[in-house]
Amino acid sequence: MSELSRRWPQLDVTLAGGGLFLFSFALVHRWFWAHGQLVDWPVYKTYGDAIVHHGQVPYRDFHVEYPPLALVVFVIPSLFGDYRTVFEVLMAACGVGLVAVVATIRPAAAYYVGVSPVLVGSLILTRFDLWPALLTTGALAALLGGRHRLGWGLLGAAVAAKLWPVVIVPLALGWAIAHRRLRSSLVGLAAFAVAVVPFALIAPHGLFESVRGQGSQNLAGHGLLAAMFSAAQALAIIALWIAFLRGPIDRERLVRYSAACVCAFVALGKVLSPQFLLWLVPLVPLVRGRRGIAATILLSAALVLTQVWFPWRYWGYAEHFHLAGVVLARNLALVALLVVLAWPQGSQRRRVDGAA
């Protein structure tokens, strides 16, 4: 064990955090979490069964809402008898993997990921979002560790699993340029192309519809409002990219701006599904110092507030706007989180003021 510990300095943290995650993951099967669940795995099962048992081609023979690399975690459970159990095992494995990856960046943050199922609630059992979160966080860890090709390969795979990690790509490009490893980004492009291009050739229309068809029940029929949210989201993310590239490109800023860009995508988009908060769970606690403490508290508040209305009271909110104040408080917590993550450091503010 001592030799293994020398090769893997974070082994003790990974084991403790991984055990904590599995305990928390098991806990949300019980008590109030076990009631009134709204699950997505039956949709995933239709995809997996269509491929495995009926030989159908996704995007061509049936509609799929998600990018091609998401199909990996949809297909594997269809190869076995009990779809839900196998899917949950896969998500638990992704969660333990997240603990291990986060421990390599900031060991203390691994414990937050360990308790995250209790903060997130039962939706963590039946959504596949831990899969792209694992790929994205693994990419960030590899880039920070100087393993540029691996980092770009994982980032390309993450975008091919769910599109949101694309907001980190410009930051990663800045990191690659600063370290004179820009050519490594081609590995990310290749990883994305391997997953996506075959379906783009076979069923271009179906693949395009899987991206275009993303929508929100709450904004249906409100085209102007949706457009305003999309514009605000795009402007905020572009501003974060520019701010990152104008400052020192170091570890702390890459972590912080990665979390900020994902937060902007979540908080300001026209769609804010509860499971989107899972994307922030491994990123926000990586931020150090008082800023990191404040950011983690705000994320925790947003997670707990989400549990107040989802899933048990979801239909009351969706149909009659019951607990709309709670949802508003959750949204404001996410906006405050974005401000905390994006707010420039004192030295940067002084430089900007001096330039003005």
Secondary structure, DSSP 4 states (H G I P E B T S, - for coil): -HHHHHH-TTHHHHHHHHHHHHHHHHHTTSGGGGSS----HHHHHHHHHHHHTT-PPBTTTB--SS-GGGHHHHHHHHTSS-HHHHHHHHHHHHHHHHHHHHHHH-HHHHHHHHHHHHHH-THHHH--THHHHHHHHHHHHHHHTT-HHHHHHHHHHHHHH-SGGGGGHHHHHHHHHHTT-GGGHHHHHHHHHHHHHHHHHH-HHHHHHHHHT---TTTTT-HHHHHHHHHHHHHHHHHHHHHHHHS---HHHHHHHHHHHHHHHHHHSS---GGGGGGTTTTGGGS-HHHHHHHHHHHHHHHHHHHHHSSTTHHHHHHH-TTHHHHHHHHHHHHHHHHHHHSPPHHHHHHHHHH-
